[in-house]
């Protein structure tokens, strides 16, 4: 079976050997030099921007080694490809971060060769992990994040399928830097070239300039691959003229306003001199958007990432995004581990995704946090802040979802007293609370998280 990730959903396809063999033959034709080094065995993954193949190569006399060959789609921008490779070179092969062995290029086809790591799908094991395994998993994930953040790399797509885990060997690997961005002091030179105009700093602090608020959403070519998606998805707070989705289950209405622009606003009209009173906008914090606001050009902010793992500042299009967005995603993973529910968040668009966050973290808290980075959030119903321990224990006490049943190849879950789930320390939920801090400026860093009391007996 071929496991594909589409958004938050994992879809399994049973592909006949003939189809896989055809793809392998096409790869040999696209990059002929591969045949001189590798014997491609199987196709093991496929995504929007790449396909991954399992291959073997003779590394010494009579000794073969397995490798993962990542074939990037020909439409990927050269700068984006080069930046991904540079991330692997700079930060790879250390602290649970995958490295790069070599690269092949023929015309517009590029193949990145990486060490192959056997691993189990997260959905297959999330319901059977012991608490000790969960603690180690999070410790190693935070070590990887701390490592790349030290190099000024924002991964932007932290999720279980990008943090490989071999349960039997206790090994881990952070993969897929295809969406990575850099902080101002990044050690990856090409990430400085790809840095979006909206990012003013490495964290989430910073001021929003008027020119950024009014700038066009026409992106440079180098940024296109960072924002592509398979289907038009309604952007939070904007009209999507390409979509016919009429989903009405939203419980929150959000309007974006320029920071500190909480007074009545005017819209200049080209070629005319009208008084500001004729073009005043009074829809601020109302459950509607006036024509004046609809005529404004969209605010640009990076939105790359996987639905269900995007931080609130990404959902609300905050232009100043930093390494804190990776920490939020790690918090979502810990929430899934403690509740044994994956995926936990399923939303049709960013607005519904923010509502689901409110349902756990509270609407008042979300509104207050949004104010800190210049966003106004209006919620039609007050949603209380949930106790994370009660929430996770309630879900963990239920029967697992249908796709989370224990596979025949894995042992059946043990009793709570044997797995540690009957005595989860408060420190676990304290760390979860800090990882899921709604305010990116006060959200715990990877470095601080590694020093959290939950990991007091583990080496950093």
N, C-alpha and C positions, 0 to 999 in steps of 0.2 A: 504493500500500500504506500501511496505517496501522501505525506502530510503537508497540507498547504495552509498558511495562515492568511485569512482575509479579514482585515480589521481585527475584531476580537474573536472571530469564529475560526475554529480549526476544522478543515474539511478533509476527509480522507478519500482519495481516488485510487482505484485499482487499475493500474495501467498495464496493458499487455507488454510482454518483453519486446515485441516488435516495435512498439512506439518508443520505448526507451532506447532501443538499439538504433532507431532512426535518428533520435536526438544526439546520441553519441557519435554517430557517423557524421552528422552535420557539424558537430564541434570539431572533429578531426579535420574536416574540410575547411572550416573557418580558420583554424589555427593548426596548420600541418606540423609544426615543430613539436606539438604535444605527443604525436605518435612515436617520436624518437626517444621519449623519456618515460611516458606513462602508458599503462594499460588501464583504460577507463572501464570500471566494473559496472557501475549503476548510477542512476540519477536519484539523488537522495533529498533534494529540496528544490523548491521553485518559488519565487516571489515576484513582486512587481518589477524590480530592477535587475534581477539576476536569477541564474539557475546554478545549483550546486551539484557536483558529481563526485562520486567516490572513485579513487584511482589508486593504483599500486605502481611503485617504481623500485628498481633494484638500486639500493643505496651503497651496497658493497657486494663483494663476491658471494653470491648465494643468499644474500639478505635482502628481503623486500620490506617495504614500509608503505603504510597507507597514507594517502593525502586527500584533502578536500580541494577540489578545483571549483572556484567561483567564476562563472562566465557572466560578465556584465553585459547588459543589453547594449547593442550598438549605438543607441540614441543617447546614452549617458554622456554628459559633458566631460571632456578630457580633464578639466581642472578638478571636477568632482571625483573622478577616478584617481587622479594623482594624489589628491588630498586624503582619500581613504587609504591608499597604500602608504603614504607618509605617516599617517596615524599608527598603522601597524608596525612600521619600522621604528618610530620614536618610542612608542609605549608598549609594544608587543613583547611576547615571550617572558613577561614578568608579571607577578602579582595577579594571576588568573586572567590575564589578557592574552588573547590569541596572537600569534605572530605571523609573519609572512616568510615563506621559504624562497619563492622566486615568482617572477611574473612573465607572462608571454603576451606578445602583441602582434597581430597581423592585420594591417589596415585599421579598420574601426572595431575589431574584436579584441578584447582584453580578458585574460584569464589570470586570476590571482591564486597562487598555490599556497595552501596553509596546512599545518599539521591536522590530521584527522583525529577526532576524539569521539569515541563511542559514548552515547548518552541516552537517557530515557526521556520520553515526552513528559513534560511537567504535569499534564492532565492525568497521566496514568499513575503517578506516584503521590500527588498532593494529598490524597486521602489516607495514605498509609505511612507517611513519614512520622518518625518519632519527634518529640519536641527537641531532643538533643540534635537531631539531624537538621531541623529547622534553624536552630541557633547557629550551627556551623554554616549552613547555606547562606544565611544573612551576613554572617561575619566575612565570608569569602566574597560575597557580592560587594559589600562595602569596601573591602580591601581593593577590589578592582576599580571601583568608582573613585576611591581616594587616589589611586595611582594615576588614572587618566586625568583627574581634575588637577593634580599637581603639574601636569604638562599643559594645562589650559585647554583641555578637550572636553566639550559637552557632547555626550553620546547622542542624546535626543530620542533614542528608541530603546530604552531599558524595558525589557519584558522577559518572561521566562524562556521563550524560544530563542532569545539572544544571549542568555546566560546558561550555557550547556552544563549539565550536571551528570556525572557518572556515579551513581549511588554506590555501586559495589567497590569502586576504587577510591571514592572520596575525592574526585578531581572536578575542577570547574574551569570554565573558559568563557570570557566575555567576547562576543563576536559581533560582526556587522557594524562597521563604522561608516556606512554609506550615507547617513544623514548627519554626521558629526559636524559641529560648529566649534569655533574657537573663542576663547576669552581674549580681551585685549593683549594679555601677556602670554598668549599661547606659544608653545615651543614648536608648533607645527606651522611652518611658514605659509603653506598653501591655504590653511584655514583663515589666515589673515586676509587673503585675497577673496575668499568666499564669504567673508563676514557680511551678513545682511546690514543694510544701512540703518535699520531700526534699532540695532543693538548698540547701546552707548557704554556698556560696562560688562564686567564679568559676572556680576551678581544681578539682582533685580532692582537695584536702586538706580536712580538717574532721572533726569528731567526729559520731558517730551517736548521737542521743539515743534513750533507751529508748522514748519515745513514738512515734518514727518506726519502730522495729522492730516495734512491736505495732499500728501503725495499720492501719485497714481499707483494702482496695483499692477502695472505692467513691469514685470521683473526682468532684470538682466538675464541673459542666457545662462550664465553660470549658476543662477539660483533656481532655474526651472525644475531641475531634477529633484530639488529639495521640497517641492510643493505639489508634485504631481500625485494624483490619485486615480483609481480606475473609474470611479463614477463621480459625477458632480455631487458634492456633499454640502448641504446648506451651512454657510459660515455663520458662526454665532454672532447675532446682532446685525446681520445683513440680509438683504433679499438675494435669493439665488434665482436669477432669471432663467437658468437652464434646468431647473428642477420643477417637477410637477407634484412633489410630495405634499400631501395635505394633512400630515399627521398632526393631531390636535391635543396630544396628551401632555403638553407642557404645563408646568405649574409655576414657572418663573418667567418673568419678562425682564430682559436686560437691555439697557441702552448705554451706548458708549459715548462718553463726553471727554473732551480734552481736559487734562488735569487743571484744576483751579478755574475752570471755565463754567462755573455753576450759575452764572447769571444769564439773562436773556441774550440770545445770540443773533447775529445778523448775517444775511447772505448777500454778498455783493453781486450786483447784476451788471454784466458787461455792457458797456455803451450807454448806461443810464445812470442818473444820479437821483436815487430815491432816498428819502429819509430812512434811517435805520428802523423806525417804528413800523414801516410798511413791510419789513422782512423779518420781524422778530419771531423767534422760535419760543414756544412755551410748552413744549412736550417733555421737558426734562423731568424724569422720574414719574412719568405717566405711562399707562399701559398701552401706549400707541406711539407711532413715529410719524411726525409731520412730513409734508412734502419737502420742506426746506432741508431737513436732516437727511431725507432720502436722496436728495440731489447732491449731497456731499460725496466727495471721493472717499473710497474706503481707506481706512488706516491699515498700513502694512505692518504685520508682525509675523515672525516665524510660527508656523503651525505644524511642522513636520513631527511625526510620531504616530503611535498606534492608538486608536480609540480605546478608552478604558484606562489608559496609563498617562494621559496628558494632565499636567498640573493646572490648577485654577488660573494661573497667570497666562498659560497658553490658551485655555478655553476663552478667556476674556480678551485675548489679543493684546496683552501687554507687550509693548515693543522692547522692553528691557528684560531679557530672559538670560539666566545664567545657569551655573551648575546645579542650582537648586531644583531645576526641573527633573534632573536624574534622580535626585533624592526622593522627590514625590513618587516617582515611578517605583522606586525600591520600597517605599511605604505601601503602595498598592499590592506589591508582591507579598510583603509580610502579612498584609491583611488577608490575602488569599490563603497563605500558609496557616495562619492562626484560626481561620474559619473553615478551612478545607473546601473552599468554594472557588472554582476557577472555570471560566472568567467570572469575576464578581460584578463588574460594571458592563452593562450592555445598553448602548444609547444609539439613537438614530442620527443625532447631530450634537454639536457642542453645547447647545442650550439644554438639551435633555441630560447630557453628561454632567453639566454643572448642577442641575437639579438633583441628580443622584448623589453627588458629593454632599449637597446640602442635607439630604435625607440622613446622612450619617454624621456629618460634622456640624450641622446646624445652620439655619438660614441667617440668623443674626450674626454669627461668627463669620460666615462667608461674606456678608454685606460689609462688615467692618474691615475684613482683610482686603476686600476689593478697593475700599477707599484709600488704603495705604499706597496702592499703585495707580491711583487716578481713575478708577472705574466705578460707575454707579450701577448697583444691582438692585432690582426691585422684585420682590417675591410676593405672590398673591396670598400665600398661606405661610404662617410661621411654622418652621420645622425645627423640632428640638434637637439639641446636641445629644447624641447617643453615647452611653457608656461603652467603650470599645470592648471591654472584657465581657460584658453581658451580651453584646451583639455577636461577638465571635463564638462564645460558648453556646449561644442559642442555635447558631447555624451548624456548629460542629456536632451538636447533639442530634441533628436530623439525619435522615438517610442521605447518602451522597447522591449527586445528580447522576443521570443515566450514563453519561460519558465518563464518569469518574469511578465506575465500578472497578474493583481490583482485577487487573488482567490475570489470566491463568499463569503467566510466567512469574508473577510476584506473589509473595506470601500474603495470606489474609491478615488484615489489621489485628493487632494484639489488643488486649484489654487496656483501658486508659492507665491503669496502675503500672503496666509494663512499658508503656510508651512515654510516660511523663506528662500526659495531657490532664491527669487528675490534679496536678500541682504546678501549673504554669505560674512562674513568679510575676509579681507586679511589674518588675523591670521590663518584661517583654511588651506589656501594653504601654508603659511609659515611653519606650523607644518608638513604638508604633505611633503614639500621639505626636512625638517630636518629628518623625519622618513625614507625617501627614499634616504638619503645620500649614494652615491656609495662607499664611503670610510668608512669601519666599525670603524676605529679609531676616526673619527670625527662625526660619526652618533650620534644623540641625545640619551641619556639614558632614561629609563622609568621615573626615578626620576626627571630629568630635564624637560621631556615632561609634567609631571603633573604640573609643575610651569610655563608652557607656557601661554602667554597672552590669548589664546583661552579659558582657564579654570580659568580665574582670579576670577570669582565669585563662583567657586565651591570649596568645601572643599576637601583637599587632604586626 
